[in-house]
Amino acid sequence: MTERMKINGAELVVEAYGPEDAPAMIVHHGAPGLGSRAEPARSFGGFADRLRVIVFDARGSGESSDDEPFTHEQWVADVDAIRERFGYERIVMAGGSYGGFIAMEYAIAHPDRVDALVLRDTAADTAHDHLAVRRARTTDRTVIPEWAIERIGTGRFESNEQLREYWAAILPLYDHDHDPARDAAKLAATRFHYRTHNAAFGQNMPRYDLKPKLPSITCPTLVTVGRHDWRTPVPASRAIADLIPDARLVVFENSGHSPQLEEPELFQRVVRDFLTSAGIA
């Protein structure tokens, strides 16, 4: 099912997979202004055999409308409105990269509505961002232009065209096994919303720090990360797992920023085992 829904004053494109009477999983994509529901649909759609998997383009991304504000509070409110629209009291909340920020924020804001939390290649603060800049400067895969390196995590873009050039420049860093053809396909499939990206990284991230609140998350939590993730490296995920009580950390040894796509069979098995242990039918 694909539907355009009016959510909190914005028009969001929402897709749902799996049985309507199954437990629900809402998955938030990453990369505001660059990401879309396509990645979580591909990554988590396989769980529709046992869950109602709901994915969507967040406001200011993909095919959804560009209605502000582009804040964590608003994106969390949109998730909750989608949950309510589908009629679920409780959900499994999932998110990767920036989507992981929103997933954690949702679990903190609505602890009574989250049965389990699944995180992928994310972070609780910006303490490890300098490592991403270092990796971009020292990679032997390609030469990243200095203007692009200087804009990593800053939200300083003047147009969709400039954001596109930036995305093309840094794409080679994401996967453990680099495939230029795959990068080209990702670039061609991306819809660019530079104002969203600027708000996310220029306004939201400078004050982003969830570490003091993570111990309040009491639901079963799975933290996954690729060993070779350049953007949100293993120490960022380890910090999350250390602060959330009884969280489980799984490192995927042959992955970069997307183990759900680079080691899909193992990722599916790890998540299924976690959901079973969490009592999700």
Beta strands, then each sheet from edge to edge (+ up, - down):
strand 1: 2-7
strand 2: 10-17
strand 3: 24-28
strand 4: 52-56
strand 5: 91-96
strand 6: 114-120
strand 7: 221-226
strand 8: 248-252
sheet 1: 1+ 2- 4+ 3+ 5+ 6+ 7+ 8+
end
